[in-house]
Amino acid sequence: MRAEKTELGFANCSACSLRNVPKFCETLGQACLCCVEQGEIGFITWQPNDTGVGYDLLSCHPPREMTEWFKNTPTCEIRKIASQMVRNVFNQKQK
């Protein structure tokens, strides 16, 4: 999965690949909202690196590897990784 910054001024859950997998979405917590330096607030959506996986996610059939990873990785670690991915996206866009 990768984080993509939205150009909208609000959260765009309908464009997120995890929207039909509430367990994953809720596990990520507030990683979709990131406060950027200079007081700007930005939003991201989660997109699969493999576009074929996107159809499975939208059909509520996440890949086994993804399900296993979410099941076996502590929630605090998942949120830490997701937050770092979001920060990286915002830092890249600012450069």
HURA-V499024 format. One record per residue. RES is the residue in one letter. OMEGA is omega in whole degrees, -180 to 180 (* if undefined). D_LAST is the distance of its C-alpha to the last C-alpha in Angstrom with 2 decimals. Layout:
res->[RES | RES]
omega->[OMEGA | OMEGA]
d_last->[D_LAST | D_LAST]
//
This chain:
res->[M | R | A | E | K | T | E | L | G | F | A | N | C | S | A | C | S | L | R | N | V | P | K | F | C | E | T | L | G | Q | A | C | L | C | C | V | E | Q | G | E | I | G | F | I | T | W | Q | P | N | D | T | G | V | G | Y | D | L | L | S | C | H | P | P | R | E | M | T | E | W | F | K | N | T | P | T | C | E | I | R | K | I | A | S | Q | M | V | R | N | V | F | N | Q | K | Q | K]
omega->[176 | 177 | 176 | 179 | 176 | 178 | -180 | 179 | -180 | 179 | -177 | -177 | -178 | 178 | -176 | -180 | -178 | -174 | 180 | 178 | -172 | -180 | 180 | -179 | -179 | 180 | 180 | 178 | -176 | -180 | 179 | -180 | -177 | 176 | -178 | 175 | -175 | 176 | 179 | 176 | -180 | -178 | 178 | 169 | 178 | -179 | 179 | 175 | 178 | -175 | 178 | 179 | -179 | 179 | 178 | 180 | 180 | 178 | 179 | 178 | 180 | 179 | -179 | -179 | -180 | 178 | 179 | -179 | 179 | -179 | -173 | -179 | 179 | -178 | -179 | 178 | 177 | -179 | 178 | 180 | -179 | 179 | 178 | 177 | 180 | 178 | 179 | 179 | -179 | 178 | 178 | -178 | -178 | -177 | *]
d_last->[22.32 | 18.66 | 16.87 | 15.63 | 14.12 | 16.72 | 16.37 | 19.52 | 20.02 | 22.19 | 22.72 | 23.80 | 26.09 | 27.97 | 25.10 | 24.70 | 26.55 | 27.86 | 29.59 | 32.96 | 32.76 | 33.04 | 33.59 | 30.15 | 28.52 | 30.32 | 29.59 | 25.82 | 26.60 | 23.93 | 21.04 | 20.48 | 19.64 | 16.80 | 16.46 | 13.01 | 12.77 | 14.13 | 16.81 | 15.20 | 16.74 | 15.47 | 17.51 | 17.43 | 20.21 | 21.35 | 22.02 | 23.97 | 22.79 | 26.31 | 27.11 | 30.79 | 30.19 | 28.90 | 32.43 | 33.98 | 31.82 | 32.68 | 36.31 | 36.16 | 36.59 | 33.71 | 34.00 | 36.20 | 33.55 | 31.23 | 34.19 | 35.22 | 31.79 | 31.68 | 35.33 | 35.08 | 31.84 | 32.22 | 30.64 | 28.87 | 27.26 | 26.22 | 24.59 | 22.83 | 21.44 | 20.48 | 18.75 | 16.68 | 15.79 | 14.76 | 12.58 | 10.86 | 10.39 | 8.96 | 6.56 | 5.46 | 5.61 | 3.81 | 0.00]
//
